[in-house]
Amino acid sequence: MSRTRDPDRLVLFTDAVVAIAITLLVLPLVDLVPEVKSHGGDAVSVISEHRQEIFTFLLSFVVIANFWLGHHRVFEHVRAYTPSVMRLNLLWLLTIVVLPFPTEIVGAFRSDRFTAGVYTGTILALSITQTAITWLVHGHKELENPDDPVGKRELVGSLLLTGLTAVAFLLASLVPGVNFYAMFLLLLSPVTMRVWRAMRPEPPRTGTGAQS
């Protein structure tokens, strides 16, 4: 049997790293202010001439926030973690802390297939690792809380998001002119899951922790 540990320490460490990564996103925007001033610009030009940098900051903030929320939902069902979960979680954190780098590339250079591919490829790696964690926990007696297991809907939703992200990556990096418009594919994930849930209602959970 694998050695298991209480997940609280892993979750706290993860939250701290995510907080640092999401804070790093704004630093390039902060540096713009003295740069614009040194070149004789005014406060309006900080915004009007750097819309792309602001857009990529907001986009990456939303991406990290949404994946953190997904990670949080998964670990609500975890009662212990193994070395395998820890290694996957470190890979997930690697993609999180790397994301400010392609964000800066996108903000600094003209959008093309390469920059869009680097950015969406990083998000794809993030989605794959999150799905791998969800897959590993789902149905694992040592890891999963028996009174509050990872539902099939959560696993399907994670797989769907990863599949859509893979398609977005291929479109962004291979099809000229698509670039970041491919990211709109990710909006299909919650819509598709709502339809799937309506067609396949989940039976009520049973167990000591279930709500009556």
C-alpha positions as CSV (number, residue, x, y, z in Angstrom):
1,M,0.0,0.0,0.0
2,S,1.3,3.5,-0.9
3,R,2.2,5.8,1.9
4,T,-0.5,8.6,2.3
5,R,-0.4,11.9,3.9
6,D,-2.8,14.6,5.1
7,P,-3.5,16.9,2.1
8,D,-3.6,20.2,4.1
9,R,0.1,20.9,3.8
10,L,0.1,20.3,0.0
11,V,-3.0,22.5,-0.5
12,L,-1.5,25.4,1.6
13,F,1.8,25.2,-0.4
14,T,-0.1,25.1,-3.7
15,D,-2.2,28.1,-2.7
16,A,0.9,30.1,-1.8
17,V,2.6,29.3,-5.1
18,V,-0.5,30.3,-7.1
19,A,-0.7,33.5,-5.2
20,I,2.8,34.4,-6.1
21,A,2.4,33.5,-9.7
22,I,-0.8,35.5,-10.1
23,T,0.9,38.5,-8.5
24,L,3.8,38.3,-10.9
25,L,1.4,38.8,-13.8
26,V,0.9,42.4,-12.9
27,L,4.5,43.4,-12.5
28,P,5.2,44.1,-16.2
29,L,2.2,46.5,-16.1
30,V,3.6,48.2,-13.0
31,D,7.0,48.7,-14.8
32,L,5.2,50.4,-17.7
33,V,4.4,53.5,-15.7
34,P,7.9,54.8,-15.1
35,E,8.9,53.6,-18.6
36,V,6.1,55.6,-20.3
37,K,6.9,58.7,-18.1
38,S,10.6,58.5,-19.0
39,H,9.6,58.7,-22.7
40,G,7.4,61.8,-22.1
41,G,4.1,59.9,-22.1
42,D,1.1,60.7,-20.0
43,A,-1.2,58.6,-17.8
44,V,-3.7,58.1,-20.6
45,S,-1.0,56.6,-22.9
46,V,-0.2,54.0,-20.3
47,I,-3.6,52.5,-21.0
48,S,-4.2,53.4,-24.6
49,E,-0.9,52.3,-26.0
50,H,-0.6,49.1,-24.0
51,R,-4.0,47.5,-24.5
52,Q,-2.4,44.2,-25.6
53,E,-0.4,43.9,-22.4
54,I,-3.4,44.7,-20.3
55,F,-5.5,42.2,-22.2
56,T,-3.0,39.4,-21.7
57,F,-2.7,40.2,-18.0
58,L,-6.5,39.9,-17.6
59,L,-6.7,36.7,-19.7
60,S,-3.9,35.0,-17.7
61,F,-5.4,36.1,-14.4
62,V,-8.7,34.5,-15.4
63,V,-7.0,31.4,-16.6
64,I,-5.0,30.9,-13.4
65,A,-8.0,31.8,-11.2
66,N,-10.2,29.3,-13.0
67,F,-7.7,26.5,-12.8
68,W,-7.1,27.2,-9.2
69,L,-10.8,27.0,-8.5
70,G,-10.8,23.6,-10.4
71,H,-7.9,22.4,-8.3
72,H,-9.7,23.6,-5.1
73,R,-12.8,21.6,-6.1
74,V,-10.8,18.4,-6.7
75,F,-9.0,18.7,-3.4
76,E,-12.3,19.1,-1.5
77,H,-12.7,15.4,-2.2
78,V,-9.2,14.3,-1.2
79,R,-8.5,12.9,2.2
80,A,-4.8,12.0,1.7
81,Y,-2.1,12.2,-1.0
82,T,0.6,9.9,-2.2
83,P,4.0,10.7,-3.8
84,S,2.3,10.3,-7.2
85,V,-0.3,13.0,-6.4
86,M,2.5,15.2,-5.1
87,R,4.6,14.9,-8.3
88,L,1.6,15.6,-10.5
89,N,0.8,18.6,-8.3
90,L,4.3,19.9,-8.7
91,L,3.9,19.6,-12.5
92,W,0.7,21.5,-12.2
93,L,2.5,24.2,-10.2
94,L,5.3,24.3,-12.8
95,T,2.8,25.2,-15.5
96,I,1.2,27.9,-13.2
97,V,4.5,29.6,-12.5
98,V,5.6,29.4,-16.1
99,L,2.4,31.1,-17.4
100,P,3.6,34.7,-16.7
101,F,6.5,34.1,-19.1
102,P,4.3,33.4,-22.2
103,T,2.0,36.2,-21.0
104,E,4.9,38.6,-21.2
105,I,5.9,37.3,-24.7
106,V,2.3,37.8,-25.9
107,G,2.2,41.3,-24.5
108,A,5.6,42.3,-25.9
109,F,5.4,40.9,-29.4
110,R,3.0,40.8,-32.3
111,S,0.4,38.0,-32.2
112,D,1.2,35.2,-34.6
113,R,1.1,31.4,-34.7
114,F,4.2,31.1,-32.6
115,T,3.2,33.4,-29.7
116,A,-0.3,32.0,-29.7
117,G,1.0,28.4,-29.8
118,V,3.4,29.0,-26.8
119,Y,0.6,30.6,-24.8
120,T,-2.1,28.0,-25.5
121,G,0.5,25.2,-25.3
122,T,1.2,26.3,-21.7
123,I,-2.5,26.3,-20.9
124,L,-2.8,22.8,-22.5
125,A,0.0,21.5,-20.2
126,L,-1.8,23.0,-17.2
127,S,-5.1,21.4,-18.2
128,I,-3.5,18.0,-18.8
129,T,-1.9,17.9,-15.4
130,Q,-5.1,19.0,-13.7
131,T,-7.0,16.3,-15.5
132,A,-4.3,13.7,-14.5
133,I,-4.8,14.7,-10.8
134,T,-8.6,14.4,-11.1
135,W,-8.2,11.0,-12.9
136,L,-5.8,9.7,-10.3
137,V,-8.0,10.7,-7.3
138,H,-11.3,9.5,-8.9
139,G,-12.2,6.1,-7.5
140,H,-8.9,5.8,-5.6
141,K,-9.8,4.4,-2.1
142,E,-6.6,5.7,-0.4
143,L,-7.0,9.2,-1.8
144,E,-10.7,9.9,-2.2
145,N,-13.1,10.8,0.6
146,P,-15.6,7.9,0.6
147,D,-18.4,10.2,1.8
148,D,-17.6,12.9,-0.8
149,P,-15.9,11.3,-3.9
150,V,-15.0,12.9,-7.1
151,G,-18.1,12.7,-9.3
152,K,-18.1,11.5,-12.8
153,R,-19.3,14.9,-13.9
154,E,-16.1,16.5,-12.6
155,L,-13.9,14.0,-14.4
156,V,-15.8,14.4,-17.6
157,G,-15.7,18.2,-17.3
158,S,-11.9,18.1,-16.8
159,L,-11.5,15.7,-19.8
160,L,-13.7,17.9,-22.0
161,L,-11.8,21.1,-21.1
162,T,-8.5,19.4,-21.9
163,G,-9.8,18.2,-25.2
164,L,-11.1,21.7,-26.2
165,T,-7.8,23.2,-25.1
166,A,-5.9,20.7,-27.3
167,V,-8.1,21.7,-30.3
168,A,-7.5,25.4,-29.4
169,F,-3.7,24.8,-29.3
170,L,-3.7,23.1,-32.7
171,L,-5.8,25.9,-34.3
172,A,-3.8,28.7,-32.7
173,S,-0.4,27.2,-33.6
174,L,-1.2,25.8,-37.1
175,V,-3.9,27.8,-38.7
176,P,-2.9,31.3,-39.9
177,G,-5.0,34.2,-38.6
178,V,-6.7,32.2,-35.8
179,N,-4.2,33.0,-33.0
180,F,-6.0,33.8,-29.8
181,Y,-9.5,33.5,-31.2
182,A,-9.0,29.7,-30.7
183,M,-9.4,30.4,-26.9
184,F,-13.1,31.0,-27.4
185,L,-13.4,27.3,-27.9
186,L,-13.0,26.9,-24.1
187,L,-16.3,28.7,-23.6
188,L,-18.0,25.6,-25.0
189,S,-16.9,23.6,-22.0
190,P,-19.5,24.9,-19.4
191,V,-22.2,25.0,-22.1
192,T,-21.5,21.4,-23.1
193,M,-21.4,20.3,-19.4
194,R,-24.8,21.9,-18.8
195,V,-26.3,19.9,-21.7
196,W,-24.6,16.7,-20.5
197,R,-25.9,17.2,-16.9
198,A,-29.4,17.8,-18.2
199,M,-29.3,14.6,-20.2
200,R,-27.7,12.5,-17.5
201,P,-28.9,13.6,-14.0
202,E,-26.5,12.4,-11.3
203,P,-28.2,10.2,-8.6
204,P,-28.0,11.5,-5.1
205,R,-25.0,10.5,-3.1
206,T,-25.3,8.1,-0.2
207,G,-23.1,7.8,2.8
208,T,-22.5,9.2,6.2
209,G,-21.5,12.6,4.8
210,A,-24.4,13.0,2.4
211,Q,-26.9,15.7,3.0
212,S,-30.5,14.6,3.6
